[in-house]
Amino acid sequence: MATTSLVKLNAASSNWIGQHSFTKRSGSSSSAAAVAFPTRRFSLPVVRASSSSSYVDELVKTAKTIASPGRGILAVDESNATCGKRLASIGLDNTEANRQAYRQLLLTTPDLGEYISGAILFEETLYQSTTDGKKFVECLRDQNIVPGIKVDKGLVPLPGSNNESWCQGLDGLASRSAEYYQQGARFAKWRTVVSIPCGPSALAIKEAAWGLARYAAISQDNGLVPIVEPEILLDGDHPIERTLEVAEQVWAEVFFYLAQNNVVFEGILLKPSMVTPGAEHKEKASPESIAKHTLQMLTRRVPPAVPGIMFLSGGQSEVEATLNLNAMNQSPNPWHVSFSYARALQNSVLRTWQGRPENVEAGQKSLLIRAKANSLAQLGRYSAEGENEEAKKGMFVKGYTY
């Protein structure tokens, strides 16, 4: 019964989301009208005939746990190559032992669960343990932090597009997801990107939306709450209004295909980019302007059934990301508006740790400071007073704002 009601809600709520219609337009039956006003007719099933029906209650519970007041997500799902770049910034070699040491520092931080509700892991980390032999998954569970897993296989060129990308990884995803669930993961993450300077083309937007929807359906079939992340890259000199326009277009398409794939909206989380001007734009937007445009996009495109909006930091400095999140929580929202940050939680940690065992405790304290700041921002109570200058410096990298 629960499954039936949830899917009925999804199919109904999809009618207002995007630019597509599920039924034939009224008022004309001529062939000319049919050409002028193309329509799509679909017969969406009311009940899902899939194995995920046994997971619905668990999916909803997991999503609500992650979207709990004052908490957000720590993203530690960098690939080995990207993690190597982080380690190189403090003079460390990219070895498994060094990656393990750094992730152990993060995932064993005392009291982290007070501010962090979920941690996205790379596959290597999901199967790793501490140097004392305790699985990282268990370290997280002991603090009521839900373990998650990055499941996409990265970006590759999209043929027929304007030098754009698509995200690969659907092949074998079902079996991998089942294994990740057995290993202890309870949510998943799939990142694809949209580039405004490249158009974006209709093909790239459709590919991003369809891929996310298929991934989301497969994840739910295997007990994993999918984080839906079509990242709008910061590249470009466009104003904030152009970002808003593209974001609305992308999210309309995403929710259209989520509904078409019978994804249970109550069992997903979103990881959108904040609506900001392009990184090269001459005018910088205030936190109030970013909050206004971002919430406008969300209210126009995201159903209230979705429990949590977990923003990526998008190349912003630690303080910028926190200020912008705080501005969005100055009034009630239909969703839990929170964070899923990587660099905006880790930059200070790396600078403090420097790869030295004697600095582990200090590094963990740095993580707690940033986690607490964003916890306060989720509650709308953050102030930047007392923040150091290093935390105010951004780290934008062209083509990658993670």
Beta strands, then each sheet from edge to edge (+ up, - down):
strand 1: 72-76
strand 2: 116-121
strand 3: 146-150
strand 4: 155-157
strand 5: 165-167
strand 6: 187-194
strand 7: 225-232
strand 8: 269-270
strand 9: 308-311
strand 10: 336-341
sheet 1: 1+ 2+ 3+ 6+ 7+ 8+ 9+ 10+ 1+
sheet 2: 4+ 5-
end
